[in-house]
Amino acid sequence: VFRRFLDTGYPPVRTAREAADGTVICRCEMIRAETLRKASQSVGTDPNALKRALRVGMGPCQGRMCAHSIADLIAQDNATSPGEIGIHAIRPPILPVSFGTLAEIDLQRAQ
């Protein structure tokens, strides 16, 4: 659900199918196509495994700019479709807040 919200607000660009080895795919973490290709051979094609191995999609954009490009690149190199590869799990930068913390907020000062 959250991923669909992000994709609606920030439509992904699918341009990585034929990316040269030196092409930066994940701008936040500066991961190049060659690095992704090598990792997919050793780690596998699972986007979450690639995320754990390379930190791809873990920068400030949380994969909004690179997730679909990664799927396209890996699918092209493994003769499959981007839909079969999928995209990594999104972990929104949200932290739980306790009721105690909420109760301590000074509403007069916050305005």
C-alpha positions as CSV (number, residue, x, y, z in Angstrom):
1,V,0.0,0.0,0.0
2,F,2.7,2.5,1.0
3,R,4.8,1.5,-2.1
4,R,1.8,2.3,-4.4
5,F,1.4,5.7,-2.7
6,L,5.0,6.5,-3.4
7,D,4.9,5.3,-7.0
8,T,1.8,7.5,-7.6
9,G,3.5,10.6,-6.1
10,Y,7.0,9.9,-7.6
11,P,6.5,7.8,-10.8
12,P,9.5,5.5,-11.4
13,V,11.5,5.8,-14.6
14,R,12.3,2.5,-16.4
15,T,15.5,3.1,-18.2
16,A,18.0,0.6,-16.8
17,R,17.4,-2.4,-19.0
18,E,20.4,-1.7,-21.2
19,A,22.5,0.3,-18.7
20,A,26.2,0.3,-19.2
21,D,28.3,-1.1,-16.4
22,G,29.4,2.4,-15.2
23,T,25.9,3.7,-15.0
24,V,24.8,4.8,-11.5
25,I,21.5,3.0,-10.8
26,C,21.1,4.0,-7.1
27,R,22.1,7.6,-6.8
28,C,21.7,7.8,-3.0
29,E,24.2,4.9,-2.4
30,M,26.2,5.4,-5.7
31,I,25.6,1.8,-6.8
32,R,26.5,1.1,-10.4
33,A,25.0,-1.3,-12.8
34,E,28.1,-3.5,-12.8
35,T,28.0,-3.9,-9.0
36,L,24.3,-4.9,-9.2
37,R,25.0,-7.4,-11.9
38,K,27.8,-9.0,-10.0
39,A,25.8,-9.1,-6.8
40,S,22.8,-10.7,-8.5
41,Q,25.2,-13.5,-9.6
42,S,26.5,-14.1,-6.1
43,V,23.5,-13.1,-3.9
44,G,20.7,-13.9,-6.2
45,T,18.0,-11.9,-7.9
46,D,15.8,-11.2,-4.8
47,P,15.6,-7.4,-4.4
48,N,15.7,-7.7,-0.6
49,A,18.9,-9.7,-0.7
50,L,20.5,-7.1,-3.0
51,K,19.3,-4.4,-0.6
52,R,20.9,-6.2,2.3
53,A,24.1,-6.8,0.4
54,L,24.6,-3.4,-1.2
55,R,22.4,-1.0,0.7
56,V,20.7,-0.3,-2.7
57,G,17.4,1.5,-2.1
58,M,18.3,2.5,1.5
59,G,19.3,6.1,0.9
60,P,17.1,9.2,1.4
61,C,14.8,8.3,-1.5
62,Q,14.1,4.9,0.0
63,G,14.2,3.3,-3.5
64,R,11.7,5.6,-5.1
65,M,14.2,6.5,-7.8
66,C,15.9,3.2,-8.3
67,A,13.7,0.2,-7.3
68,H,12.1,-0.3,-10.7
69,S,15.4,0.4,-12.5
70,I,17.0,-2.4,-10.4
71,A,14.2,-4.8,-11.3
72,D,14.5,-3.9,-15.0
73,L,18.3,-4.4,-14.9
74,I,18.3,-7.7,-13.0
75,A,15.4,-9.0,-15.2
76,Q,17.2,-8.2,-18.4
77,D,20.4,-9.9,-17.2
78,N,18.5,-13.0,-16.0
79,A,16.1,-13.4,-19.0
80,T,13.0,-12.8,-16.9
81,S,10.4,-10.0,-16.4
82,P,10.7,-7.1,-13.9
83,G,7.4,-8.4,-12.5
84,E,9.0,-11.7,-11.5
85,I,11.9,-9.9,-9.9
86,G,9.8,-7.4,-8.1
87,I,11.0,-4.5,-5.9
88,H,12.5,-4.5,-2.5
89,A,10.3,-4.1,0.6
90,I,9.8,-0.5,1.6
91,R,10.4,0.5,5.1
92,P,9.0,4.0,5.6
93,P,11.1,6.3,7.8
94,I,8.4,6.2,10.6
95,L,9.1,5.4,14.2
96,P,6.4,4.4,16.7
97,V,5.5,7.0,19.4
98,S,4.3,5.9,22.8
99,F,1.2,7.4,24.4
100,G,3.4,8.7,27.2
101,T,5.4,10.7,24.8
102,L,2.3,12.1,23.1
103,A,0.9,13.1,26.5
104,E,4.0,15.0,27.4
105,I,3.7,17.3,24.4
106,D,3.2,21.0,25.4
107,L,0.4,21.9,22.9
108,Q,0.5,25.6,23.9
109,R,4.2,25.9,23.0
110,A,3.8,23.8,19.8
111,Q,1.5,26.4,18.2
